[in-house]
Amino acid sequence: MSKKTNFTNHTQEDLAKFVSDKRDALRTLRFAASGSKNHNVKEARTIRKEIARALTETTARKAVAAK
């Protein structure tokens, strides 16, 4: 992904699905990389950052809703 995804337009369910899908992608990437040479070494870092951005947006929404 070349550009950052704007998560403010997504629903809470979309964010949860996005995080779940990215965690699965990261898991498969890790297991695939253990047996062979990984061509894109920065892909795992990118996926982790995308997960963090989505979780940050989720936490921010919960904080706003709690007020």
Beta strands, then each sheet from edge to edge (+ up, - down):
end
